[in-house]
Amino acid sequence: MERGTKADWELLHDLHYKAEGLPIGPQFWKLTLAGQTIGVLVVGMPKGMLKERHLVFKKLAPGSGETTLTNTNRYLYINANFRVVSRFVIDTMFRGIGAGYRMMNLVARMDGHKFMEIQSSMSKFNAFGQKAGFRFVKPMNANKFDAGMKFFRGNFESTPQDFEAVVNELENSRRFEQLFAACKEFYQKNSATENTGAARDGADARVAAMSPRDVIKGIQQMSLASPMYGVFQNPDLGRTMPERLPLTAFDRQQPTARLVLDG
């Protein structure tokens, strides 16, 4: 396991459910076997505000005395100390053998930051994050859950969670143009992705170019998704780490203990 490049991600990204797009400030890690890339993990910059993080790190939560200075210092601290597992894929031929959680644990150490976060819906069904030493908080509804459910129920007969049914209803609606425009307007108004930082500059053009499938997917993700939030505190912070490690390095100690480097 070692640092990789975007080319490694491109080898396997079609196997990931979020195949397109990368986080801000991506860093790539690869897992190889006999020279073949069989796993890729992409680390990205963390979100500035995250309600699940505030449950764990209460001092980072905004309070009644919030000022420009405290808000700026929060972002500076988070950017200096946190990174997030943004994309992670293992070749289908090598799944189910424990490679994933071992790789994630080693990346969280070798990346060199104090905390590594993950938001993963799969962690409700597959305990790979827990096995990697990440600690999780109880799943929470999305910030826009209430608004999203009100929008779906006010405009569609289909069950909000049924993606294909909602898309089909939209595409076959007698008032397609009006409903499609309402979907885009709701998405753009409520999407943190389109309303945060530099992303706002191109939001109008991006949303205007969205297909019916894209915009319904966007509304569902921001209103119905409830990924679990997990965090790993790096026990090897400040140590000089090897540039490459075998997966078996994970098994030399407990997942949250300092890495045994001479094994």
Salt bridges, closest charged atoms under 4 A:
GLU2 OE1 - ARG244 NE 3.15
ASP14 OD1 - HIS13 NE2 3.27
GLU20 OE2 - HIS13 NE2 3.75
GLU66 OE2 - ARG74 NH1 2.82
ASP111 OD2 - HIS113 ND1 2.60
GLU117 OE2 - ARG53 NE 2.68
GLU164 OE2 - ARG213 NH2 2.69
GLU194 OE1 - ARG206 NH2 2.80
ASP236 OD2 - ARG109 NH1 2.55
ASP236 OD1 - ARG239 NH1 2.50
ASP251 OD1 - ARG102 NH2 3.02
